[in-house]
Amino acid sequence: MAIFTCKLGSPDGKILYRELEASDPELLYKSLEEQGFFVFKVSRKPFQFLFDKRIGRRQLDTRSLLTFNQEMLVLVKAGMPIMQALNTILQRQDGSRLTEVLRQVRDDVKGGASLSTALERHGRLFPHLYIASVRAGERTGDLINTTRRYIQYLKRVEAIRKKVVSAMFYPAIIVVVASLAVLLLLVYVVPTFSQIYADAGSQLPLPTQMLIAFTTFLKRFFLVGLVLLFAAAAWFRSWAATDNGRFLIDRFKIRVPLLGEIFRKYSVSGFTRTLSTVLGSGIPIIESLRMSIGTLNNTYMEKRLFEAVKFVEEGGTLSVAFERIGILPPLALRMLGVGETTGALEDMLSDISDYLEDELEERMQILTTAVEPAVMVVMGVVIGVIIITMYLPIFKIAGTVG
């Protein structure tokens, strides 16, 4: 997501400046208008690629947000007013960044602002979906249930994220170790053999000459190559931060063989769970769709979904809209159609998310099981070719002597 600087006019006539995250400026513009603001200007914050994405957005980590909401839920359920609940939570804080933010939120609430408005003033710290959920709870008078629903959403999303990270961790270690082994052979072992052959003055086979020439080049220009690699990585990161760059990368991610389906299911499962959570908070379908689009974290799919939102705005059904853009599997589309027909869309979206997450977990299991032998075979072949190539002169000498 990118950070946008917004100049806004509030309903009471004040001029406000906010820095907000969004995947698309048009989507942010419409969202702000629906919240009652008059939007003077929305512009992308410059030079974002110079900063780490986490540092740039400085959003609260999931654990801190989850802990805060769990404490808030317990206190509000006990009948404690929001102001008193915030004071109680602040008494137990340890001076972290959340403490400073909550003090400002408490002061804003004390000054007459609603909780959602106070949180929105720190839009870079709190997710837009969370602020919208709190606002929906205030609007319907059911803050307890909307908070509970958001806590369940956070737990589920964090659980699936951890599964994906843990599934990719072991294959990544294998690839790194195998690559280091090959690099060690090329940089240290092969030059040692080449020196021995050079001292012997024997005529080397062509494959051995080619390998020695490659390792000599690699050793001589290793530092230069390292600098060029870092420069290329910096350029790629800056290009990936542009709208066109991120769009092309995101499109490639969902089209790449094997991994593309995993990326797609991961994004869509998060979107459907978010949409279920937002609809359950009492927010209308169109607004819910617009709020949920940003959770895809894929600009290509977000643009496709924006087409689906327009179709629903024109009176089309959600299942047909999703079928037209082709991001859901056939079974999920049928489940969505049943949910619309029976009036149980919220529950069906949650079931679709469960189904996609189960599919994702199964594919991740297959992938991680297949990666280890595949990497071993490839690295074994590479190492075997290097060793055989370096022993060819010895085989030649032995054959001559025999």
Protein Blocks (a to p, Z undefined) as FASTA:
>chain_A
ZZdddddddfkopacddddddfbfklmmmmmmmnopacfbdcddehklmpcfklmnopac
fklmmmmmmmmmmmmmnopafklmmmmmmmmpghiaklmmmmmmmmmmmnopafklmmmm
mmmlpcfklmmmmmmmmmnopamlmmmmmmmmmmmmmmmmmmmmmmmmmmmmmmmmmmmm
mmmmmmmmmmmmmmmmmmnopacdfklmmmmmmmmmmmmmmmmmmmmmmmmmmmmmmmmm
pmklmmmmmmmmmmpghjlmmmmmmmmmmmmmmmmmmmmnopafklmmmmmmmmnopakl
mmmmmmmmmmmmnopafklmmmmnopacfklmmmmmmmmmnopmmmmmmmmmmmmmmmmm
mmmmmmmmmmmmmmmmmmmmmmmmmmmmmmmmmmmmmmmmZZ
